[in-house]
Amino acid sequence: MAAANRFFTLPLGILLGASALLAAPVMLSTTAHATSIAPLSLEQLVDGSDLIVRGNVTDVWTGSDRMGLTTHILVRVEKTLKGTAAADIEIVVPGGTIDGSTSYVDGAPRYGVGEHVLLLLNARSDGTYLNVAMASGKYTIRQNPADGSDMVVQFFVPYDRAWDHRFIPNPAVADRISLSAMETRLTDRVTLGWDGKAIPGISLDHLREINRLQTGVR
C-alpha cells in the first residue's frame, strides 16, 4: 500500500513568501491540519505578484530533496502581463507523488500537461516561481460552452483525489469570467500601481520594487 504523508496547511505569510514556502521543513504530520487563511482581493494578488503570465503547461514532474516532495511545472509563456518572463518558466508546488509515496499541502494548486493557464507568481532566488497564495494564484483557461470564447476557471482538487484539467466543471453561467475581462482587470491594476497597503508575507520594500506606486504612495 502506498504511503500517504500529509503536510500542515500553511499560514498566509508563508503562502505568500517567495522563499519561505519551500525553505521551511513542512512535513510535520500524517494528518492534515487546517489553518484559517484570510482571503486576498484580486488587487492584492496582483500587487503581491512578481510575474503574471498566460501560457501552456508542457511538463510536470516530481522531485525529492531535504524539504520533501515538490512538484515542478514547466510553462511555455505566451503573454506576460506583469514583470519580465523567459520563454519557459518553472513553477514549484509543495507536495507530489514519487515511488508510491504521496505528500501534499492543503490548498496547493494542481497542474496537468496541456493545460492552458493564467498565473500570478512569486519569484524564488533560484529562478523558479511559486503561485501567489497557493491555488489563488492559478487560473485554468477553458472554452465557454455558451459561445466558444476563452474563460478563466478556478477549481481546487485535493491531492487525495484524481486531477485532470480537461474535466474540471464549468462555473455557473452567472459566475463565468472571460479571459479578456480578467486580463483587462489584471493589467488595469498593474498600470494603476500599488496602493501602499501591507500584504501579509511580503515586505513593503519588495512591494515597492515590483510595482508602480499610486499617487501619494512612497
C-alpha positions in Angstrom: 0.0 0.0 0.0 1.4 3.4 -1.0 2.4 5.7 1.9 0.4 8.9 2.2 2.2 11.7 4.1 0.2 14.9 4.6 1.5 18.4 5.3 0.1 21.1 7.5 -1.8 23.8 5.8 0.5 26.8 5.9 -0.4 30.3 7.2 -0.8 33.1 4.8 2.5 34.7 5.5 4.3 31.6 4.4 1.9 31.0 1.5 2.9 34.4 0.1 6.6 34.3 1.0 8.5 33.5 -2.2 11.4 31.7 -0.5 9.9 30.7 2.9 7.4 28.3 1.5 9.9 25.7 0.4 12.7 26.7 2.7 11.0 25.6 5.9 10.7 21.9 6.9 7.0 21.3 6.4 6.5 17.5 6.5 5.0 17.6 10.0 2.3 15.0 10.4 0.5 12.2 8.8 -2.8 14.1 9.4 -3.8 17.2 7.6 -4.4 20.3 9.8 -6.4 23.2 8.6 -5.4 26.8 9.1 -7.7 29.8 8.7 -6.4 32.0 5.8 -7.8 35.5 5.2 -8.8 35.8 1.6 -6.9 38.3 -0.6 -8.6 40.5 -3.1 -7.5 40.2 -6.8 -5.9 43.6 -6.4 -3.7 42.3 -3.5 -2.8 39.2 -5.5 -1.7 41.4 -8.4 0.3 43.7 -6.1 1.9 40.7 -4.5 3.0 39.1 -7.8 6.5 39.4 -9.3 5.2 37.9 -12.5 1.8 37.4 -14.2 1.7 35.3 -17.3 -0.5 33.3 -19.6 0.9 30.1 -21.0 0.7 26.4 -21.6 1.9 23.6 -19.3 4.4 21.5 -21.2 5.8 19.2 -18.5 5.1 18.1 -14.9 7.4 16.1 -12.7 8.0 15.4 -9.0 11.4 15.6 -7.2 12.6 14.9 -3.7 15.1 16.7 -1.6 15.7 17.7 2.1 12.4 19.6 2.0 10.4 16.6 1.0 8.5 16.1 -2.3 7.9 19.0 -4.7 6.1 19.1 -8.0 7.7 21.0 -10.8 5.7 22.5 -13.7 7.2 23.8 -16.9 5.2 26.5 -18.6 5.7 27.9 -22.1 4.8 31.6 -21.8 2.6 33.1 -24.5 1.8 36.5 -22.8 3.3 38.5 -20.0 1.0 40.9 -18.0 3.4 41.9 -15.3 7.2 41.6 -14.9 9.6 40.0 -17.4 9.4 36.3 -18.2 11.6 33.9 -20.1 10.1 31.8 -22.9 9.8 28.9 -20.5 9.4 29.2 -16.7 9.5 26.6 -13.9 6.9 26.6 -11.1 7.4 24.7 -7.9 4.5 23.4 -5.8 5.0 21.7 -2.5 4.0 18.0 -2.4 3.6 15.4 -5.1 3.8 11.6 -5.7 7.0 9.6 -6.3 7.9 6.0 -5.9 4.5 5.2 -4.4 4.7 7.9 -1.7 2.4 11.0 -1.8 2.7 14.2 0.2 0.8 17.4 -0.2 0.0 20.8 1.3 -3.7 21.6 1.6 -4.5 24.4 -0.9 -1.6 23.7 -3.3 -2.6 24.1 -6.9 -2.7 21.1 -9.3 -1.4 21.2 -12.9 -1.6 18.9 -15.9 0.4 18.7 -19.2 -1.5 20.6 -21.9 -3.3 22.8 -19.5 -3.8 26.5 -20.6 -3.2 28.7 -17.6 -3.2 32.3 -16.3 -0.7 32.6 -13.4 0.2 35.1 -10.6 3.6 34.2 -9.4 6.3 35.0 -6.8 9.9 34.7 -7.9 12.3 32.5 -5.9 16.1 33.1 -5.6 16.9 30.1 -7.8 14.9 31.4 -10.8 11.8 29.3 -10.2 8.4 30.5 -9.2 5.6 29.9 -6.7 1.9 30.7 -7.1 0.9 33.7 -5.1 -1.3 32.5 -2.2 -1.2 28.9 -3.5 -4.2 27.9 -5.6 -5.5 31.5 -5.6 -2.7 32.4 -8.0 -3.7 29.9 -10.7 -6.5 30.0 -13.3 -7.3 27.4 -15.8 -8.3 28.8 -19.2 -11.3 26.9 -20.6 -13.7 27.4 -23.5 -17.0 28.8 -22.6 -19.6 26.3 -23.9 -22.1 29.1 -24.5 -20.1 31.0 -27.1 -16.7 29.3 -27.6 -14.8 32.2 -26.0 -12.0 31.7 -23.5 -12.9 32.0 -19.8 -10.9 31.5 -16.6 -11.8 28.9 -14.0 -10.5 28.2 -10.5 -11.3 24.7 -9.2 -9.4 23.1 -6.3 -8.9 19.4 -6.1 -7.1 18.0 -3.1 -4.1 15.6 -3.7 -6.1 12.6 -2.4 -8.5 13.0 -5.4 -7.7 12.4 -9.1 -6.9 15.5 -11.1 -7.5 16.1 -14.9 -7.7 19.7 -16.1 -9.8 18.6 -19.1 -12.7 17.5 -16.8 -13.0 20.3 -14.2 -16.6 21.6 -14.1 -17.6 24.8 -15.7 -18.8 27.6 -13.4 -22.5 28.6 -13.4 -23.3 30.9 -16.2 -23.6 33.9 -13.9 -20.2 33.2 -12.5 -18.2 32.8 -15.7 -15.4 35.4 -16.3 -14.0 35.8 -19.7 -10.2 35.7 -20.2 -10.2 39.1 -21.8 -12.1 40.6 -18.9 -9.8 39.1 -16.4 -6.6 40.2 -18.2 -8.0 43.7 -18.5 -8.6 43.8 -14.8 -5.1 42.5 -14.1 -3.4 44.9 -16.4 -5.5 47.8 -15.1 -4.2 47.1 -11.6 -0.6 46.8 -12.8 -1.0 50.2 -14.6 -2.6 51.8 -11.6 0.0 50.5 -9.2 0.3 49.5 -5.6 -1.9 51.4 -3.1 0.7 51.3 -0.3 -1.2 48.8 1.9 0.6 45.9 3.5 0.2 42.4 2.2 1.0 39.5 4.7 4.2 37.7 3.9 5.7 40.4 1.5 7.8 43.2 2.7 6.9 46.8 1.9 10.3 47.3 0.3 9.6 44.4 -2.1 6.1 45.7 -2.9 7.7 49.0 -3.8 10.3 47.2 -6.0 7.8 45.1 -8.0 5.0 47.7 -8.5 4.3 51.1 -9.8 3.2 53.4 -7.0 -0.2 55.0 -6.9 -0.2 58.8 -6.4 0.8 59.7 -2.9 2.4 56.3 -2.1 6.0 56.4 -1.0 
